[in-house]
Amino acid sequence: MLKGLIFDLDGVITDSARYHLAAWRALAEELGINLPDKASDELRGLARMDSLELILRYGHQENKYSLTQKEVLAAKKNAAYQQAIKQMTQADILPGISKLLEQAHTQGLKMAIASASMNAPTILKQLGLLEQFDAIVDPKTLTHGKPNPEIYQKAQALLGLKADEVISFEDAASGIAAIKAANQFAVGIGNHQVLKQADLVVIDTSELDLAKIIAIFNSKKVG
C-alpha cells in the first residue's frame, strides 16, 4: 500500500538547477576552464564537491588544489548560488507540482525531499513549500552520493516507511539508479531514453497525475 512520496528537488519541484549551473559555469570560467554543453547534464544531481571535481577534471586541474582550497572554491560557488536563489518565488514551482502535492495531502501521504542540495530548506521556504514536507534529508548525514541508494533509503527511513510503500521522483539518471537500488518505485521526469530504468517516465512535471501514477504503482506490485 502506498504511504509516501519522495522527491528530488532540482528539476522536480523547481528548476533551481539553472542557478547551480550558472554559478558553476562562472567559477569554471574564473578558473580558465571551458565546460562543454554536456557538462550541464553531468552536473545534475551531483553533490557539491563531486560537481567541483567534475569541473576540475574538465580543466585537467583535479590535482592542482588541496582539499582546503577545493572547499574554498566550492564555498565561493555556493555563495553565488545562495545570492541567486533569493529571487525565487512560488512562480518558480514547476507546472503540476502544486496540484500533485495537494492531491498527496488529500490522500494522507507522507512526503520527503531527497536532494543533494544543502540549500533545500532555503529553496522550499522561498517557494512557500517548506511546511508541505514531513522530512528533508540532510546531505551532511550522507556518506555516498547518487547513484548510491543511501539518500533515498534515508528519506524512506525518516518517513518511517518501507521500500514498497513509497514512490520516488527524479529527473536525473543517477537519481533513478539510486531509487531502483533502494528497491523503490521510480518516476522519471524528462527524456525516456535517459531515464529508461524508471518504472514510469513523463516528459515534464505537467504530466504528473497522482491517480495514474498510483494505478501503475499498484499494477506493478500485483505483477
N, C-alpha and C positions, 0 to 999 in steps of 0.2 A: 504494500500500500504506500502510495506517495505521501510523504510527510514534510518534505522540504525542498527548497531550491537554492542552488549555489551559483553565484555569478562572478565571472571575471569583471573587471571594471573598464579598462581601456578598450574601446571598440565594442563593448556590450551595453554598458549603462550610458556611457558618454564617449565622445571622441577626444578624450584628453591626450590620446596618443600623438596627435598633431603637435601639441605643446611639447611633449617629450622629444619628438623628432626634431623640432625646430631648435630646441636647446642643445641636443646632441650634435646637430649639424653645425651650430655656431661654435661649439667647443672644438669640434674636429677642424673647422676652418682656422681657428686660432692656433691649433697645433700643426697646421700645414698639411692636414690630411683631407684628401678629396674622396668623399664617400660615394660609391655607385648607387644608383637608384634601388638596387635590390637590398641595400642595407636597411632601408625603411621596413621591409617585411621581416628581415632577420632580427631587428631590434624589438619587434613586438613581443611583449610578454616576458622579456628578459629582466632579471634583477639588475639593479643599478650598476654594480661592479662588473657583472657579466657583460652588460652593454658597453661599458668603458673598455673592457678587454677586447671586445669585438672591434671597436673603433680603432684601438691602438694596433691591432693586427693588420687592419687595412693600411695603416701607415707604416708598418714594419717597425713600430715603436714599443712593442709589448715588453721589451727588456730595457727600455730607456729610463723608466721611472721606478722608484722604490714604492713599496706598498703605501707608505705615508704620503708620498707625492700623488699616487693614484687616488687616494682618499680625498686629497685636497681638490683634485680635478673633478671628481665625482660630486663633491660638495658644491663646487662652483656651478656645475651644470644644474644641480638641484635648486640652488638659489635662484637661478634664472627661470627655472620651471615654476617654482613657487610664486614668483612675481607674476608670471603669465597667467596662472590659473585663478588669480584673484578676480579676473574679469569674467569668470564663468558664472552662469545663471541657470535657472530652470529651463531656459530656452535651449541649453546645451544637452538636455536629456535626449537621447536618441529616440526616433519615432517608434511608437508601440510599447516602449518600456513602462511608462506610467500606467498604461492600461493593464499590462501584464502584472505589475506589482499589485495593483488594485484587485485584480482577479485572484491573485495568490492570497492576499489578506482575507478576501471574502471566503476562501476555502480553508482558512485557518492554517495555511502552510508556513513553516518557519523559513527564514531566509538569511543567507550569509554571503559575505564578499570574500572571494579568494583571489586577491590581487598581489602581485609582487611590488606594487607601488606603496611606499611608506607614506605617501600623501593621500591615501584613500579616504581617511576620515575627513580631511580638509575638503577634498573634492565633493564628497557626498553632502557635506554641510553647505557648500556653495550651491549645490543643486537642489537643496531642500529635501534631501532623501535620507539623511543620516538616521532619523528615527524609524525608518522603514525596515531596517535590518536588525536581526537579533544578534548577529555576531559579525565581526570583521577580523580576519586572520592578520596577526601582526607579523610582517615579514622578518622581523628581528628574531622571532622564535623558531625560524626555519633553518634547517641545515642544508637543504637542497633546493634548487630552483626547478621550474618546469623544464623538461618533461617528467621529472620525478613526481610521483603522486602525492608527496608529502603535504603540499598546501591544500589539496582537495580532501585529503584524509583528515587534516587538522580542522578544516571548515565543517566537515561532517561530524567530527567529534564535539566541536563547540556547540553544534545544534543538538547533540545527544541522539543522533540517528545512525542507522546502518546504511551500508553502501547501496542496498537495493530499495532504499526509502527516499532517495534524492535524485534530482535531475540537475545537471550542471551545464552552464552556458559558457561558451568560449568563441573567440574569433581567430585564434592562432593555432597552428598545427601542433606546436609544443604543448599548448594548453589542452587540446583534445587528447593528446597522448597521455598527459598527466591524469586526466579524468578517467580514461579507459584503464590505465594502470591501477587506479584506485577502485576499479570494478564498479564505476558509476555509469549511469545513462548520460550520454553526451549529446548536447545540441550545439552544432556548429553554426556560426554566423559568418557567411562570406562565400568564398569560392568552393564549389563542390569537390573539385579535384584535390585542392589543397587540404580540405578538411574531411576527406573521404573516410577517415577512421571513425568519424562520429556516427551515432545511431540515427541522427536526423540532421539535415543541413538546410538552412534557409539563406536566401541571398542577402537579406538585411533584416534589421530588427522589426521593421514594419510588418513582416510576415509572421512574426511570432504570435501564435494563438494558443493560449494555455490549454483549452479544451482539446484541441487537436494533438498537442504535444502529449498530454496525459493519455489520450486514446492510444497513441503509438507506444508510449511507455508501457501501458498495461498489456498491449498485444504482444510486445516483445518479451515481457515477463512470462506470459502464458506460453509463448512459443518456445 
